[in-house]
Amino acid sequence: MRIYALVVATVTISCATNHPPSQGVDQQGLAELHVDAQSLIAASVTRVTVDAAGQTQDLTLNQATGTFDGALFLPSGTQSLAASAFSGDQLVGQSQPTPVTVQIGVVTRVVLRILDRSTGPAQLFGPILDSLSFPTTTEVNHAVTFAISVVAPIGDPVTYQWTSDCADATFSTADAATTEFSGPTSGACTITVTATSNKVAQSQRFVIAVFPAGAMSGALQVSTTFVTAPLIQISLPELGCTAATANAGSDASCQTTIASPSIASYNASVLSWGGSDPGTLDVSDNCGGATGVSSRSPSDISGAWLPPASGGACLVTARAVSGDDLTATLSLAVLVRPGTPATAQPPSVFAEFENGCVFGQLPFPAGCGSFPVGGLRTVFAEIFLPDGHPGTMTLTDDCAGPQAVPPFVNNAFFGVSYAVPSLTSRTCTVTLHATTLEGSFTDVAAQYQLFGR
């Protein structure tokens, strides 16, 4: 770190000018030194000294001006000036020697860079747990061994402490890395061991069951996890409103209205599944509008919402169901003005099998020949919307069932692969159904004949 200090030297000379220029007190000048204290104080500097012409002068902190000030009598001519900064008694900064020309009646301004010479506080490394060994059962008054191994990264001392919540239990050496434990009373004892180095403590905890001598019984170690419903949020950005489970008491009514055929985008996300596995997340309304999905992940869904043309008060609701079947719902209230029905041209759909056979538009499915049972069928597709918004898309093989498809994104090319079941001598129809948010749709389909291998 470099600490910049401005030193201003004001030089005067006595009136006795008959002496030789290089001799006597009369050829000395007075250097008034002022060092900007702000950067020094910020670096915890408490004292500044200046060395020049064999003299060392402490500068005094002037609280009124925010400077370190002092004065030196210097012989005229070229002098070497150096400054030192201290934090308490510790030297923390020094400047390079700087030549200063002292001239009669001239104010010389010097900028000194006081370089930080401190190394800063030493790093502290706490203990790192390497291993912990212990039995899970013992008998009354039978000693067993516990051992912990820790690593001190740079060899610092480590202290140990073993404790038990069984008051009558004992340790042979409670402050060592290895100890023997015994308990005179049957029951479950929670053991805690703490390793400390550089005032940093690491603790480990475990349970040991103490049985009566010769007992034929066993024990259970039980732990519980509290699983909560998902924590979710939903927003309608164009309408300027957001609701979150964490802010359940806040206003969830949107103050901006909307009317069909206007579209509002939405986003819903699960901030926490409450300790459960991710489940499902969907968005819908209660007033007959339509929702489309443009992107989806296990914890996030985005898309567009088309309000009903009839208007009314609508609740746009996000619904999350966790892997433990715990449900959370969250709604935004929107006032929908009466509007006009939204219209859009039907989607333009292209689809083909992996062998290049292109689907035909219903009611005339394409004939795509035969395919072996147990094989992997792949459908490639692309959907283009001339003037509408993405709605829903489904892909169904009436031999293999519905297939998972990606979110409906305009003009995006995608592929779906699935296994064909063992249904020999069966004609299978594959249908791709694409619907705009405005309600128009297009179906394309292809048929193939299954045969045994």
C-alpha positions as CSV (number, residue, x, y, z in Angstrom):
1,M,0.0,0.0,0.0
2,R,1.3,3.5,-0.8
3,I,0.4,6.4,1.5
4,Y,0.7,9.7,-0.3
5,A,1.8,12.6,2.0
6,L,2.2,16.2,0.8
7,V,5.1,17.9,2.6
8,V,5.3,21.7,2.2
9,A,8.7,23.3,3.2
10,T,8.7,27.0,3.8
11,V,12.3,28.2,4.0
12,T,13.5,31.5,5.5
13,I,17.0,32.7,6.3
14,S,18.4,35.1,9.0
15,C,19.4,38.7,8.2
16,A,23.1,38.2,9.0
17,T,24.2,38.0,5.3
18,N,27.9,39.0,5.7
19,H,28.9,35.4,6.7
20,P,30.2,33.0,4.0
21,P,27.4,31.3,2.3
22,S,28.3,27.9,3.6
23,Q,29.1,28.8,7.2
24,G,27.3,29.6,10.4
25,V,23.8,29.6,11.8
26,D,22.8,32.5,9.6
27,Q,23.0,30.2,6.5
28,Q,20.3,27.9,8.0
29,G,16.7,27.9,6.7
30,L,13.5,27.1,8.6
31,A,11.6,24.3,7.0
32,E,7.9,24.2,8.0
33,L,6.5,20.7,7.3
34,H,2.8,19.9,6.8
35,V,1.8,16.3,6.0
36,D,-1.8,15.4,5.0
37,A,-3.0,13.2,7.8
38,Q,-6.1,11.7,6.3
39,S,-4.5,8.8,4.4
40,L,-2.1,8.2,7.3
41,I,-4.9,8.0,9.9
42,A,-6.8,5.7,7.7
43,A,-3.8,3.4,7.7
44,S,-3.7,3.5,11.6
45,V,-0.6,5.7,11.6
46,T,-0.2,7.5,15.0
47,R,3.2,9.2,14.5
48,V,5.2,10.7,11.6
49,T,8.8,11.7,11.8
50,V,11.0,13.5,9.2
51,D,14.8,13.1,8.9
52,A,16.9,15.8,7.2
53,A,20.5,17.0,7.6
54,G,21.1,14.6,10.5
55,Q,18.1,15.8,12.4
56,T,14.9,13.8,13.3
57,Q,11.7,15.8,13.9
58,D,8.4,14.4,15.2
59,L,5.5,16.0,13.5
60,T,2.4,16.8,15.5
61,L,-1.1,15.9,14.5
62,N,-3.2,19.1,14.0
63,Q,-6.8,18.0,14.5
64,A,-8.1,21.4,13.2
65,T,-6.3,21.2,9.8
66,G,-6.0,17.4,9.5
67,T,-2.3,17.6,9.0
68,F,0.9,16.4,10.7
69,D,3.0,19.7,11.3
70,G,6.5,20.5,12.3
71,A,9.6,22.7,11.7
72,L,13.2,22.0,11.0
73,F,16.2,24.4,10.7
74,L,18.1,23.3,7.6
75,P,21.4,24.5,6.1
76,S,20.9,26.1,2.7
77,G,21.8,23.9,-0.3
78,T,20.6,20.4,-1.2
79,Q,19.3,18.3,1.7
80,S,18.0,14.8,1.8
81,L,14.5,14.5,3.3
82,A,12.9,11.2,4.4
83,A,9.7,10.5,6.3
84,S,8.7,7.6,8.6
85,A,5.3,6.5,9.8
86,F,4.6,4.5,12.9
87,S,1.6,2.7,14.4
88,G,2.3,2.9,18.1
89,D,6.0,1.9,18.3
90,Q,5.9,-0.2,15.1
91,L,7.4,1.2,11.9
92,V,4.7,0.8,9.3
93,G,5.8,3.1,6.4
94,Q,8.8,4.9,5.0
95,S,9.5,7.2,2.1
96,Q,12.5,7.1,-0.2
97,P,15.1,9.8,0.6
98,T,14.1,12.8,-1.5
99,P,16.6,15.6,-2.3
100,V,15.3,19.1,-1.4
101,T,17.1,22.3,-2.4
102,V,16.9,24.9,0.3
103,Q,17.1,28.4,-1.1
104,I,16.9,31.7,0.6
105,G,13.4,33.2,0.5
106,V,12.0,30.3,-1.6
107,V,9.0,28.0,-0.6
108,T,9.8,24.5,-1.8
109,R,6.9,22.0,-2.1
110,V,7.7,18.3,-1.9
111,V,5.4,15.3,-2.4
112,L,6.6,12.3,-0.5
113,R,5.2,8.8,-1.0
114,I,5.3,6.9,2.3
115,L,5.3,3.2,1.4
116,D,3.5,0.7,3.6
117,R,6.2,-1.5,5.1
118,S,3.8,-3.4,7.4
119,T,3.1,-7.1,6.7
120,G,-0.5,-7.0,8.1
121,P,-1.8,-9.4,10.7
122,A,-0.7,-13.0,10.5
123,Q,-3.3,-15.4,9.0
124,L,-5.0,-17.7,11.5
125,F,-5.7,-21.3,10.6
126,G,-8.2,-23.3,12.6
127,P,-8.0,-27.1,13.0
128,I,-9.3,-29.3,10.2
129,L,-11.1,-32.5,11.2
130,D,-9.3,-35.6,9.8
131,S,-11.1,-38.5,11.4
132,L,-13.2,-39.5,14.4
133,S,-13.6,-43.0,15.7
134,F,-16.0,-44.3,18.3
135,P,-18.1,-47.4,19.0
136,T,-21.9,-46.9,19.0
137,T,-22.6,-49.2,22.0
138,T,-21.0,-50.3,25.3
139,E,-22.1,-51.9,28.5
140,V,-22.3,-50.3,32.0
141,N,-18.9,-49.7,33.5
142,H,-17.1,-51.0,30.4
143,A,-14.5,-48.6,29.0
144,V,-14.4,-47.9,25.3
145,T,-12.0,-45.7,23.3
146,F,-12.8,-42.5,21.5
147,A,-10.2,-40.8,19.2
148,I,-10.2,-37.7,17.1
149,S,-7.6,-36.7,14.6
150,V,-7.2,-33.1,13.5
151,V,-4.7,-31.3,11.3
152,A,-3.2,-27.9,12.3
153,P,-2.2,-26.5,8.9
154,I,1.0,-24.8,10.1
155,G,1.7,-26.8,13.2
156,D,-0.1,-24.6,15.7
157,P,-1.0,-26.1,19.1
158,V,-4.4,-27.9,19.4
159,T,-6.4,-28.4,22.6
160,Y,-9.2,-31.0,23.0
161,Q,-12.2,-31.3,25.2
162,W,-14.6,-34.3,25.6
163,T,-18.0,-33.9,27.2
164,S,-21.1,-36.0,27.7
165,D,-24.7,-35.2,28.5
166,C,-24.7,-38.2,30.9
167,A,-23.7,-36.6,34.1
168,D,-22.3,-39.7,35.7
169,A,-20.2,-40.7,32.6
170,T,-16.4,-40.3,32.9
171,F,-13.5,-39.8,30.5
172,S,-10.0,-41.1,31.3
173,T,-8.4,-37.9,29.8
174,A,-11.0,-35.3,28.8
175,D,-8.4,-33.0,27.2
176,A,-6.6,-35.4,25.0
177,A,-7.1,-36.5,21.4
178,T,-7.7,-40.1,22.6
179,T,-9.7,-40.9,25.7
180,E,-11.6,-43.8,27.3
181,F,-15.3,-43.4,28.1
182,S,-17.4,-45.4,30.6
183,G,-20.8,-44.9,32.0
184,P,-22.2,-46.4,35.2
185,T,-25.9,-46.0,34.1
186,S,-27.6,-47.5,31.1
187,G,-29.1,-45.1,28.5
188,A,-28.1,-43.1,25.5
189,C,-25.3,-40.5,25.9
190,T,-24.5,-37.7,23.5
191,I,-20.8,-37.1,23.3
192,T,-19.2,-33.9,22.1
193,V,-15.6,-33.4,21.3
194,T,-14.1,-30.0,20.5
195,A,-10.7,-29.3,19.0
196,T,-9.4,-25.7,19.3
197,S,-6.5,-24.0,17.6
198,N,-5.9,-20.2,17.3
199,K,-9.1,-19.7,19.1
200,V,-11.0,-21.4,16.3
201,A,-13.1,-24.4,17.6
202,Q,-14.4,-27.4,15.6
203,S,-16.9,-29.7,17.3
204,Q,-18.3,-33.1,16.5
205,R,-21.2,-34.9,18.2
206,F,-22.3,-38.5,18.3
207,V,-24.4,-40.9,20.4
208,I,-23.3,-44.0,22.2
209,A,-25.8,-46.4,23.8
210,V,-24.9,-47.8,27.3
211,F,-26.6,-51.2,27.9
212,P,-26.9,-53.1,31.2
213,A,-24.2,-55.7,31.6
214,G,-25.2,-58.8,29.6
215,A,-28.3,-57.2,28.2
216,M,-30.2,-58.8,25.3
217,S,-31.9,-55.6,24.2
218,G,-31.1,-53.2,21.4
219,A,-31.4,-49.5,20.8
220,L,-32.6,-47.2,18.1
221,Q,-31.0,-43.9,17.2
222,V,-33.7,-41.6,15.9
223,S,-33.3,-38.3,14.1
224,T,-36.1,-36.2,12.5
225,T,-36.3,-33.7,9.8
226,F,-39.1,-31.1,9.6
227,V,-40.3,-30.7,6.0
228,T,-42.3,-27.6,5.2
229,A,-44.4,-26.7,2.2
230,P,-42.6,-25.0,-0.7
231,L,-41.7,-21.3,-0.5
232,I,-42.7,-19.7,-3.8
233,Q,-43.1,-16.3,-5.5
234,I,-45.0,-15.1,-8.6
235,S,-44.8,-11.9,-10.6
236,L,-46.6,-10.2,-13.5
237,P,-43.9,-7.8,-14.6
238,E,-46.0,-5.7,-17.1
239,L,-48.6,-5.2,-14.4
240,G,-46.0,-4.3,-11.8
241,C,-46.9,-6.7,-9.1
242,T,-45.2,-9.6,-7.2
243,A,-46.2,-11.9,-4.4
244,A,-44.0,-14.1,-2.3
245,T,-44.8,-16.7,0.5
246,A,-42.3,-14.9,2.7
247,N,-44.5,-11.7,2.4
248,A,-47.8,-13.3,3.0
249,G,-49.2,-10.3,4.8
250,S,-48.5,-7.9,1.9
251,D,-50.9,-6.7,-0.7
252,A,-51.2,-9.2,-3.6
253,S,-53.6,-7.0,-5.8
254,C,-52.2,-5.6,-9.0
255,Q,-53.1,-1.9,-9.5
256,T,-52.6,-2.0,-13.3
257,T,-55.6,-3.4,-15.3
258,I,-55.5,-5.4,-18.5
259,A,-57.9,-6.3,-21.3
260,S,-57.8,-8.9,-24.0
261,P,-56.2,-9.2,-26.6
262,S,-53.2,-7.8,-24.5
263,I,-50.8,-10.4,-23.1
264,A,-49.0,-10.3,-19.8
265,S,-45.8,-12.3,-19.1
266,Y,-45.5,-14.1,-15.8
267,N,-42.8,-15.8,-13.8
268,A,-43.1,-18.2,-10.9
269,S,-40.3,-19.8,-8.9
270,V,-39.8,-22.0,-5.9
271,L,-37.4,-20.3,-3.5
272,S,-37.2,-23.4,-1.3
273,W,-38.7,-26.9,-1.5
274,G,-38.8,-26.9,2.4
275,G,-36.4,-29.8,2.8
276,S,-38.2,-32.0,0.2
277,D,-37.3,-33.1,-3.3
278,P,-38.5,-30.8,-6.2
279,G,-41.9,-31.7,-7.5
280,T,-44.2,-29.9,-9.9
281,L,-44.8,-26.2,-10.6
282,D,-47.6,-24.7,-12.7
283,V,-49.4,-21.4,-13.3
284,S,-53.1,-21.0,-14.1
285,D,-56.1,-18.7,-13.5
286,N,-59.6,-19.0,-12.2
287,C,-61.4,-16.9,-14.8
288,G,-61.1,-18.7,-18.1
289,G,-57.9,-17.1,-19.4
290,A,-55.1,-19.0,-21.1
291,T,-51.4,-19.6,-20.0
292,G,-48.5,-20.6,-22.1
293,V,-45.1,-21.8,-21.0
294,S,-41.9,-20.5,-22.7
295,S,-39.3,-21.9,-20.2
296,R,-39.4,-24.4,-17.4
297,S,-37.0,-25.9,-14.9
298,P,-37.7,-27.9,-11.7
299,S,-37.9,-24.6,-9.7
300,D,-38.9,-22.0,-12.2
301,I,-41.5,-21.4,-14.9
302,S,-42.1,-18.4,-17.2
303,G,-44.6,-17.7,-20.0
304,A,-47.5,-15.6,-21.0
305,W,-51.0,-15.1,-19.7
306,L,-54.0,-14.1,-22.0
307,P,-56.9,-12.7,-19.9
308,P,-60.5,-13.6,-20.8
309,A,-62.3,-11.3,-23.2
310,S,-65.3,-11.1,-20.9
311,G,-63.2,-9.4,-18.1
312,G,-63.7,-9.6,-14.4
313,A,-61.5,-10.2,-11.3
314,C,-58.9,-12.9,-12.0
315,L,-56.6,-14.7,-9.7
316,V,-53.4,-15.8,-11.4
317,T,-52.1,-18.6,-9.3
318,A,-48.8,-20.5,-9.0
319,R,-49.1,-24.0,-7.5
320,A,-46.1,-26.0,-6.3
321,V,-46.3,-29.6,-5.1
322,S,-43.1,-31.0,-3.4
323,G,-41.9,-34.6,-3.6
324,D,-43.5,-35.2,-0.2
325,D,-46.9,-34.0,-1.7
326,L,-46.9,-30.8,0.3
327,T,-48.7,-28.0,-1.7
328,A,-48.2,-24.3,-1.8
329,T,-50.3,-21.8,-3.8
330,L,-49.8,-18.1,-4.3
331,S,-52.0,-15.8,-6.3
332,L,-52.0,-12.3,-7.8
333,A,-55.4,-10.5,-8.2
334,V,-55.9,-8.7,-11.5
335,L,-58.8,-6.6,-12.6
336,V,-59.5,-7.5,-16.3
337,R,-61.5,-5.0,-18.4
338,P,-63.9,-6.3,-21.0
339,G,-62.0,-6.7,-24.3
340,T,-62.1,-8.4,-27.6
341,P,-61.3,-12.1,-28.2
342,A,-57.7,-12.6,-29.3
343,T,-57.1,-14.1,-32.7
344,A,-54.1,-15.7,-34.3
345,Q,-53.3,-17.7,-37.3
346,P,-52.8,-21.4,-36.7
347,P,-49.2,-22.5,-36.0
348,S,-47.0,-23.7,-38.9
349,V,-45.7,-27.1,-37.8
350,F,-42.9,-29.2,-39.3
351,A,-42.2,-32.7,-37.9
352,E,-40.4,-35.8,-39.1
353,F,-39.1,-39.1,-37.9
354,E,-35.4,-39.9,-37.6
355,N,-35.6,-41.7,-40.9
356,G,-36.7,-38.5,-42.7
357,C,-40.4,-39.3,-43.1
358,V,-42.3,-36.0,-42.8
359,F,-45.6,-35.8,-40.8
360,G,-48.8,-34.8,-42.6
361,Q,-51.5,-32.5,-41.5
362,L,-54.6,-34.2,-40.1
363,P,-57.0,-35.7,-41.2
364,F,-54.3,-37.2,-43.5
365,P,-51.4,-38.7,-41.5
366,A,-48.3,-39.5,-43.4
367,G,-47.5,-43.2,-43.9
368,C,-44.0,-43.8,-42.6
369,G,-43.5,-47.6,-43.2
370,S,-42.5,-50.1,-40.6
371,F,-40.4,-50.0,-37.4
372,P,-39.0,-52.7,-35.2
373,V,-40.4,-53.3,-31.6
374,G,-38.1,-52.2,-28.8
375,G,-36.4,-49.6,-31.1
376,L,-35.7,-45.9,-30.2
377,R,-38.0,-43.6,-32.2
378,T,-37.1,-39.9,-32.5
379,V,-39.3,-37.1,-33.6
380,F,-37.7,-33.8,-34.8
381,A,-40.0,-30.7,-35.0
382,E,-40.1,-27.0,-35.4
383,I,-43.1,-24.7,-34.8
384,F,-43.6,-21.2,-36.3
385,L,-46.2,-18.7,-35.1
386,P,-47.1,-16.1,-37.8
387,D,-48.7,-13.7,-35.3
388,G,-49.7,-15.5,-32.1
389,H,-48.1,-16.4,-28.8
390,P,-46.8,-19.8,-27.6
391,G,-49.5,-21.8,-25.9
392,T,-49.3,-25.6,-25.4
393,M,-47.8,-28.5,-27.3
394,T,-48.2,-32.3,-26.9
395,L,-46.7,-35.3,-28.6
396,T,-48.6,-38.6,-28.4
397,D,-47.7,-42.0,-29.7
398,D,-50.9,-44.1,-29.3
399,C,-48.7,-47.2,-28.9
400,A,-46.1,-45.7,-26.5
401,G,-48.3,-43.0,-24.8
402,P,-47.8,-39.3,-24.2
403,Q,-44.1,-38.1,-24.5
404,A,-42.4,-35.3,-22.6
405,V,-41.8,-32.2,-24.8
406,P,-39.8,-29.0,-24.2
407,P,-41.6,-25.7,-23.6
408,F,-43.3,-24.3,-26.7
409,V,-40.8,-21.7,-28.0
410,N,-41.5,-20.0,-31.4
411,N,-39.3,-21.1,-34.2
412,A,-37.2,-23.4,-32.0
413,F,-36.0,-26.8,-33.4
414,F,-36.2,-29.7,-31.0
415,G,-36.0,-33.5,-30.8
416,V,-37.8,-36.1,-28.7
417,S,-36.7,-39.7,-28.4
418,Y,-38.6,-42.6,-26.8
419,A,-38.7,-46.4,-26.8
420,V,-41.2,-48.2,-28.9
421,P,-43.1,-51.0,-27.0
422,S,-43.3,-54.7,-28.0
423,L,-46.6,-54.6,-29.8
424,T,-46.1,-56.6,-33.0
425,S,-48.4,-56.2,-36.0
426,R,-49.8,-52.9,-34.7
427,T,-50.3,-49.7,-36.5
428,C,-49.1,-46.7,-34.4
429,T,-50.1,-43.1,-34.9
430,V,-47.9,-40.3,-33.6
431,T,-49.6,-36.8,-33.3
432,L,-48.0,-33.5,-32.6
433,H,-50.6,-30.9,-31.4
434,A,-49.6,-27.2,-31.1
435,T,-52.0,-24.6,-29.8
436,T,-51.4,-20.8,-29.7
437,L,-52.3,-18.8,-26.5
438,E,-55.1,-17.3,-28.6
439,G,-56.6,-20.7,-29.2
440,S,-55.8,-21.6,-32.8
441,F,-54.1,-25.0,-33.3
442,T,-52.5,-27.3,-35.8
443,D,-52.2,-31.1,-35.7
444,V,-49.7,-33.1,-37.7
445,A,-49.4,-36.9,-37.6
446,A,-47.6,-40.0,-39.0
447,Q,-48.3,-43.7,-38.9
448,Y,-45.9,-46.6,-38.8
449,Q,-46.3,-50.4,-38.6
450,L,-44.6,-52.3,-35.7
451,F,-42.9,-55.6,-36.5
452,G,-41.0,-58.1,-34.4
453,R,-37.2,-58.5,-34.6
